Structure formats: C-alpha cells, structure tokens
Amino acid sequence: MSAARSVGTLTRGLPQVADSSEVKVMFNELPFARTAHADPVADHIADLRQYRWLSAVIFTYFLVVAVLALPLPRRWRPFASPSGERRSIVSQVRAATHNVMPYVFLG
C-alpha cells in the first residue's frame, strides 16, 4: 500500500482544505475556540471577572458543605486540618477554594 493511498484512506469523508488560513477559520468557528481580541486589557478584565465569579461560586459551595458538616465529629469534617490545628470555618473554606481553583482552569 503506498503512502498516498493510505493518506487518502484516512482523510476520506473529511473536508478538503486548500491552505492553512482555512484551517484557522474552521478552528475559530468551534464553540470552545477562544478568539483573540484587539484589546488585551479587555481580555484580562474578562479573565479576572471569570476567575472571581468561579471562586465566589466554589467558595459558596464549600461554605455550605462546611456549615452542614459542623455537627459531625472533627475527624469526619471535610475541611478540618490533618494536624489538628483549629481554624475558623471561613479560613478553612478559603484554603479549600484556593486549593481547587488551579484545577478549574486546566481545561
């Protein structure tokens, strides 16, 4: 089997692209593609808003979980420190939020 024939077999049914500019256009039409704006400051502000919004949502979720876990013994609580250090609920939730936030932006 020749190389040209195997490539043709792999690309059968796919749209043919003439040059790389068409590939960029096709990629930018995907729903998850991020388009570059002319204003990098606007992009930075949008990223800040998204980060703050997500951290507020995650903080609120963890706060509800921590408050619901108050009647449980200390060793069963999800945000209690393993060293036995006594901290406020807010500081425990804040630490858990800061630990989770980097994983939110991995995708």
N, C-alpha and C positions, 0 to 999 in steps of 0.2 A: 504494500500500500504506500503510495507516495505521500510526501508531506502536504502537497497542495490538496490532495483528495481528502486527507484526514482533517485538515482545517475546514474544508468545505462541509464535511460531515458534522463537525462541531458547531458551525455557525448556521446551519440550516434552520430556517424559520425566524432567525433574528434579523432586525432591520439592518440594511447595509448603510454604513457611514462613510461619507466621502473624505472628510478631513477631521482633524481634532477639534475644530471650533463647533462642529455639530455635536460632538460628544459632550462638550461643556454645556451646550444649550440643553441637551437631553438630561444631563445630571441636574442642572438647576431647576428643571421642571418637576423633580421628585419632591414629594411632600416634606421629607426630612432634610432636604438640602438647605443650607444657610446661604443666603445671598449676601454679598459684600455691599455695604452701603458706602456712599461717598464720604460720609461723616463718621470718622472713628469715635468721636466723642459720643455721638448718639448711640452707637453700638455699645460703648462702655456703660452708658447710663441704663440702657435696656438690660444688659447683663447684671448690673447692680440691682435693678428692680426685681429681676427674676430670682437672684440669689436671696434677697431679703424676703421676698414673698415665700419662697420654698422653705427658708429657715423658720419663718413665722409659723407656717403650717406644720412643719415637723416638730417645732418646739411645743405647739399647742397639743399635738397628738401625744407626745411624750409626757407632757404635764398631766393630761387626763389619765394616762396609764399610771403615772406615779401617784396621783391622788387616790385612784382606785386601789392601789397596792398598799396604801397606808395601814389598813387593818391586818395585813399579813405580817408574820414574823420577819425580823430584819434580814435573816439569811435567805428568805424567799423573794425579797423585793428585787425587781429587775435592775434598778439603778444604784443600789447600795454599793459602796466601795468595798472591794475584797479585803482591804487592810483593816476594816472596822472603823475607819475614820468617820466621824459624824459630821455630815454636811447638810445644809438646807435642801429642801426639795428643788428649789429653783436652781441652785448651783449644780445639783445632780442632773437635772434636766438639761441645763445649758451645756454641761460637759458631754452628755449623750448626743445632743444636737450637733455639737462641733465634731464629734467623732463620726457621725453619719454623713454630714454634708459633703465631704470629698467624694464619697461613693455615688452621690446623686448625679454628679457631673461627669462620670466616667464614660457614659454613653455618648 
